[in-house]
């Protein structure tokens, strides 16, 4: 599903050139559950942004579901993102003036989906995420765990094939973090490809495939031992 070849991305910080990604080769099959770990500045989030089509490489090739994305105009990249990719971030990125339901519904509104289908999908998601009683609440009226569940609902309501999660439990207490991880893993079990960036090695060890980054390169890429 995902194939990266020789992906390079560099930034200029003052007088220094930083290679955030340095010739990365990576293949990800449909349905995989992968954690990406490594120290701050190692290239983890840059990789996620690259796969999510939020950034473009300085060199290399990125094929997503058979489509070469490098060189595509932004409109075509946006269409691929909308159809194939969902995002979950540490900071939630919910719109404060919208209710939980409205935040989840937003991608469908932007896609021009009919109101009846929007309502049906939103009802299903709210039920699945145990948020029915919080559907009319604004983000500031929700707990951290509830806000992250709303963010996950918004990420998956368009039925993407790939879910990219950047430190999804970073702002949560341990109980809420466990609930969010259980939800993400349930989504992966249903067929969604899950790629999660984390500093937490215990969390990362839950993934079936574990990739460690260092200085913009893949240091290790291993499969978890069967349980």
C-alpha positions in Angstrom: 0.0 0.0 0.0 2.8 2.4 0.9 6.2 2.5 -0.7 8.9 5.0 0.1 12.2 5.0 -1.9 15.2 7.3 -1.1 13.0 9.8 0.7 15.0 12.8 1.8 13.8 15.9 3.6 16.1 18.6 4.9 15.5 21.9 6.8 17.8 24.9 7.4 18.1 25.9 11.0 20.3 29.0 11.3 23.5 28.0 9.5 22.9 24.3 9.9 21.3 21.9 7.4 19.3 19.2 9.2 18.4 16.0 7.3 15.1 15.1 9.0 14.8 12.2 6.6 17.9 10.8 5.0 17.3 8.4 2.1 14.5 6.4 3.8 13.2 3.2 2.1 10.1 1.8 3.7 7.2 -0.5 2.6 4.0 -0.8 4.5 1.3 -3.4 3.7 -2.4 -2.9 4.1 -3.6 -3.7 7.6 -0.3 -3.5 9.4 0.1 -2.1 12.9 3.4 -0.2 13.2 5.0 1.9 15.9 7.7 4.4 15.0 10.0 5.2 17.9 13.3 7.2 18.5 14.5 10.3 20.2 13.2 13.8 19.6 14.5 15.1 16.3 15.1 11.7 14.8 12.6 12.1 12.0 9.5 10.3 13.3 7.0 13.1 12.9 8.5 14.2 9.6 8.0 10.6 8.3 4.3 10.7 9.4 3.8 14.1 7.7 5.4 12.7 4.6 3.2 9.6 4.5 0.1 11.8 5.3 0.9 14.0 2.3 1.2 17.0 4.6 4.8 17.5 3.4 6.8 16.8 0.2 10.3 15.2 -0.1 13.3 17.0 -1.5 14.2 13.8 -3.2 12.8 10.3 -3.6 9.6 8.5 -4.5 6.4 7.9 -2.5 3.8 5.6 -4.0 0.4 5.4 -2.2 -2.0 2.6 -3.3 -0.3 2.5 -6.7 -0.2 6.3 -7.2 3.1 8.2 -7.3 2.5 11.2 -5.1 5.7 13.1 -5.7 4.9 15.9 -8.2 1.2 15.7 -7.7 -0.6 19.1 -7.5 -1.9 20.0 -4.1 -5.5 19.5 -5.1 -4.8 15.9 -6.0 -2.8 15.3 -2.8 -5.7 16.7 -0.8 -8.1 14.3 -2.5 -5.9 11.4 -1.6 -5.7 12.5 2.0 -9.4 12.9 2.2 -10.2 9.5 0.8 -7.4 7.3 2.2 -5.8 8.9 5.3 -7.0 9.8 8.8 -5.0 11.7 11.4 -4.9 11.6 15.2 -2.7 14.1 17.0 -1.5 14.5 20.6 -3.2 18.0 20.8 -6.6 16.8 19.4 -7.0 19.9 17.1 -10.7 20.1 17.7 -12.6 23.2 16.7 -13.6 24.9 20.0 -16.9 26.3 18.8 -18.2 23.0 17.4 -19.8 20.3 19.4 -18.4 16.7 19.5 -20.9 15.7 16.8 -20.1 18.7 14.7 -16.3 18.1 15.0 -16.8 14.5 13.9 -19.2 15.6 11.1 -16.8 18.2 9.7 -14.9 16.1 7.2 -18.2 14.9 5.7 -19.5 18.5 5.4 -16.3 19.5 3.6 -16.6 16.5 1.3 -20.2 17.5 0.3 -21.8 14.4 1.7 -25.6 14.3 1.9 -27.0 15.3 5.4 -28.8 11.9 5.8 -25.6 10.0 5.2 -23.7 12.4 7.5 -26.2 11.8 10.3 -26.1 8.0 9.9 -22.3 7.8 10.0 -22.1 10.3 12.9 -24.6 8.3 14.9 -22.7 5.1 14.3 -19.4 6.7 15.3 -20.8 8.3 18.5 -22.3 4.9 19.5 -19.0 3.1 18.8 -17.0 5.6 20.8 -19.4 5.7 23.7 -19.9 9.4 23.1 -23.7 9.5 22.5 -24.3 11.4 25.8 -21.5 13.9 25.0 -22.5 14.6 21.4 -23.8 18.1 22.1 -20.9 19.1 24.3 -18.1 21.5 23.3 -14.5 20.4 23.5 -13.8 22.4 26.7 -16.7 20.4 28.4 -15.0 17.1 27.7 -12.3 15.2 29.4 -9.0 14.6 27.6 -9.9 11.0 26.8 -13.3 12.1 25.4 -11.6 14.8 23.3 -9.2 12.2 21.9 -12.1 9.9 21.1 -13.8 12.7 19.3 -10.6 13.3 17.3 -10.4 9.6 16.4 -14.1 9.7 15.4 -13.3 12.6 13.1 -10.3 10.8 11.7 -12.2 7.6 10.8 -15.7 8.9 9.8 -14.6 9.0 6.1 -13.6 5.3 6.4 -9.9 5.8 5.5 -7.6 2.9 4.8 -4.7 4.4 6.8 -4.7 6.0 10.3 -1.7 8.0 11.3 -1.4 8.7 15.1 1.3 11.1 16.4 1.7 10.6 20.2 -2.0 9.8 20.6 -1.8 9.3 24.4 0.7 12.0 25.1 -1.7 14.3 26.9 -3.8 11.6 28.6 -3.7 10.0 32.0 -2.9 6.3 32.1 -6.6 5.1 32.2 -7.6 7.3 29.3 -4.5 6.3 27.4 -5.4 2.6 27.7 -8.9 3.3 26.5 -7.6 5.2 23.4 -5.1 2.5 22.6 -7.7 -0.2 22.9 -9.8 1.8 20.4 -7.0 2.3 18.0 -6.1 -1.4 18.1 -9.8 -2.3 17.6 -9.8 -0.1 14.4 -6.6 -1.8 13.2 -8.2 -5.2 13.8 -11.1 -4.1 11.6 -8.7 -3.6 8.7 -7.3 -0.1 9.0 -3.5 0.3 8.6 -2.3 1.9 11.8 1.0 3.8 12.0 1.8 5.3 15.4 4.6 7.6 16.5 5.4 7.4 20.2 8.2 8.1 22.7 6.8 5.4 24.9 8.6 2.1 24.4 6.0 0.1 26.3 3.3 1.5 24.0 5.5 1.0 21.0 6.0 -2.6 21.9 2.3 -3.3 21.5 2.6 -2.9 17.7 3.2 -6.0 15.6 6.0 -4.1 13.8 8.4 -1.7 15.4 10.6 0.8 13.6 13.2 2.8 15.4 14.6 6.1 13.9 17.8 7.9 14.5 19.2 10.9 12.7 16.7 10.7 9.9 17.3 7.0 9.1 15.7 3.7 10.0 18.0 2.2 12.7 15.9 -1.0 13.1 12.7 -2.5 11.7 11.6 -5.6 13.5 8.5 -7.8 13.9 7.2 -8.5 17.4 7.6 -12.1 18.6 4.3 -14.1 18.4 2.4 -14.0 21.7 
